[in-house]
Each structure stands twice: as C-alpha cells, then as structure tokens.
C-alpha cells in the first residue's frame, strides 16, 4: 500500500460533481490504470469528474499498486460482496449529479464525452432518462451494458442498481427506460467494452475474475431470476412515472388496474394509486372473487 491511498472511507464528498463514475474492481490494477488514463485523456473537464472504485480487502494485487497520480479517483476498501452491492455502496458515497455504471474493462474513446452527455440531458424535458454510448460490442445500440442516469432516478427508487448475485441491472434499467419512453442511444460516443464475450479485440480481459463471474452466472441462472422479478420492475416504472408526472404505460397484464385507476384515481392517495397500478389482472380478479364470496356468506 503506497501513500496510504486505500482507506475505508464512509464519508461523502462535500463538493457536488457533474459525474460520478462507479466501478467495482478485483485483481486488475493494469486494467484500472488503462481506464483512468482513458478518462483523463478524453474528459473535457476532469475537475467535474469523480471515479469511485470499490476494492475487496483481500485483493492484495490491487492494494499494492500506486494510483496516486489519479487525483480524480477515490478508492474504498471493504469486504468482498456482490458486484451489485458494491455498486450501491459506491452510489451512497458519490456526489455526482449524473451517475455512470462502469467496469474496469472499459476504455473511454470519444473526446468530450462528458460535454455530449450533459448536453443531451439538458435538451430533455426532464432528467429521468437513460443515456448510453456505443461499446463497440455485440450488444452495441441494443443493451446499455453501462449507462448514465441522473441521480434523481435512484433517489426516487431508493437504490442505484437492483441487488442480487449476477444481477442483470443493464437489462433492468433498459426495460424500465423503454417502458417509460426514456432511452437515448449515443452511437457517436464510444466507450469500448473489452469483455471477451462482447468484443473481438485482442485486448479483452480474460483472467480468474472473468472466469469466476462467468461461472457464477451459469450456476445462479440470472435470466430466470430476472423473469421472476417483473413485479419489482413494474413498481419501479410506476414510481418513476408518478415522479415524472406521466401516466404509467398500458400493459395488457395490468389492464384491469388501469381501468380502475381511470375511474377511481381522484379518490385514492398516491400510495394507493401506486399499489393499484402494480396489481396484475389475475390478482385483481382473485381479490374481487373473494370479496363476492365473503358477501355471499354473510347473507
């Protein structure tokens, strides 16, 4: 450990930055330096950027490295936890208005990316947008493997990325943004994702961390878990829609709740409205059936 740069820090920065780039990392000091160099090289105003990195307390390889030249980076050391939880820890410690979910196998390519992202947010009618760039991978333009959202988004929901082992948070935020009509792709802004499953570049990182993540995703079957959590995503959609002051999107699965909401919304408080709009047709029919049954028994 050099220059006492790695500390367990639970304080938030007092200065509000324009961007907080959140990046858990394990066993990849060279990749981290490559990431930091690319940020320093391409950012138009580095004073408005903070990079927050979560390091496991047993990651001796990274802990022994010297990163003192990167003054815009803050390191946090803690126990080994799920990546999604590490992201949420970093969010709690961040101070930026715009947040980016990042990884140590990313390389920033486009000069002035920060200016472009800020300009797009400024042109929108509100800040509740998901903006993502071109990662040059197989999912480019389709899935925001890493993305930008305004701090108001997680503040509204109470969390930054959906927690879970092998959490598919990129799909999570994309599907919510699509439902709300608030997904914006910046094809000309490039952040190369050097992941061996998503790029043909010879610089792709394949190490023990990579293989452990791959095996974890196989054993925990995250896609099956993702499908089981559709109700939770519906709750996020309703919460964000109410905050933006737009109507939640119509879905056949929730058509009865929409119809009831249309005629009874004025008589319901916000909490009751939110609960109603997350009830499926099956749940409403089941609830109505038992109410009729109870009334019949009372006669």
C-alpha positions, -999 to +999 in steps of 0.1 A: +000+000+000+015+033-011+008+068+001-019+055+023-042+059-006-065+030+002-087+036+032-121+025+045-140+058+039-176+062+048-179+099+041-195+115+011-177+142-008-188+177+000-183+191-035-210+182-060-195+169-092-211+167-126-203+130-129-197+101-106-183+070-124-188+039-102-165+010-107-161-021-086-128-039-094-109-070-084-074-081-093-070-058-123-047-029-115-035-027-151-070-025-164-078+002-138-049+023-150-060+019-186-095+030-176-082+060-156-058+071-184-087+070-209-109+091-187-081+116-181-074+117-219-110+121-231-128+142-204-132+179-213-134+190-176-117+165-153-124+187-123-161+178-127-154+141-126-150+117-097-143+080-102-152+058-072-137+023-071-146-005-047-117-028-038-120-061-019-100-061+013-083-094+002-073-080-032-035-077-024-026-073-061-046-041-064-039-028-029-001-028-036-004-007-067+003+030-068-025+051-082-015+084-066-013+103-099-050+099-105-064+126-082-099+123-096-102+087-083-114+077-048-109+042-035-130+024-010-119-009+006-143-033+021-153-070+024-159-090-007-196-086-017-217-090-048-209-065-076-244-051-074-240-044-037-206-028-044-222-005-069-249+006-044-221+012-018-203+035-042-236+053-051-241+060-014-206+076-013-208+095-045-216+132-051-222+135-088-253+147-105-250+122-133-240+086-125-223+061-147-222+023-141-187+014-152-163-016-152-126-019-152-126-035-187-140-002-202-120+023-222-133+058-230-127+066-266-146+098-275-131+131-266-155+154-248-180+126-239-189+144-207-199+175-227-221+155-250-239+136-222-245+168-203-259+185-234-283+156-241-296+157-205-300+195-208-321+191-240-346+167-224-379+178-208-368+162-175-338+144-161-354+109-160-335+095-190-312+065-195-284+076-219-258+052-231-230+051-256-215+027-282-195+000-265-184-015-299-196-049-287-222-074-300-249-056-280-240-021-292-271+000-295-293-027-280-283-032-244-267-004-223-240-026-207-230+005-189-250+037-188-257+072-175-287+082-154-294+113-133-292+110-095-329+117-093-336+082-108-321+061-079-332+087-053-368+081-064-364+043-063-342+041-032-314+022-048-289+025-077-288-009-093-310-039-085-292-060-059-285-097-064-258-121-073-251-118-110-278-091-112-287-082-148-290-045-140-283-034-175-314-052-188-333-039-158-328-002-164-331-006-202-365-023-199-377+003-175-365+031-197-382+016-228-415+013-209-412+050-200-401+060-234-369+074-220-340+055-236-314+075-256-285+059-275-254+079-284-239+060-313-211+085-318-200+084-282-177+054-278-168+035-246-151+003-257-161-027-235-132-051-236-151-081-224-142-114-241-179-123-247-187-090-263-157-079-283-133-094-308-104-071-296-072-088-286-071-065-256-101-083-240-096-092-204-097-129-196-085-137-161-096-155-129-121-127-122-136-131-156-140-168-153-154-166-118-181-142-130-189-164-160-193-195-138-214-176-112-238-165-140-241-201-151-248-215-116-272-188-105-291-185-138-298-148-136-321-147-165-346-169-147-344-147-116-349-117-138-381-130-153-395-137-118-390-101-108-413-085-133-435-072-104-405-053-090-398-037-123-434-027-126-431-010-092-401+010-104-420+020-136-450+033-115-428+052-091-408+069-118-439+077-138-456+093-108-425+114-102-422+124-138-460+131-138-468+109-167-493+080-170-477+045-164-476+027-198-506+005-206-498-032-204-523-060-210-512-078-179-523-047-159-554-036-179-578-040-151-557-019-127-556+008-155-593+008-159-599+010-121-573+038-119-590+057-146-623+060-127-610+060-091-577+078-092-590+110-077-603+092-046-570+074-039-539+088-023-505+083-040-496+052-021-529+035-030-525+046-066-491+030-067-503-002-053-533-004-076-511+001-107-488-028-098-517-054-094-520-078-123-553-088-138-551-122-120-545-105-087-575-081-092-598-110-103-587-131-073-593-102-050-627-094-064-638-131-063-631-134-026-649-101-019-680-115-036-676-148-018-674-131+016-705-111+009-724-142-002-715-160+031-727-131+052-763-133+038 
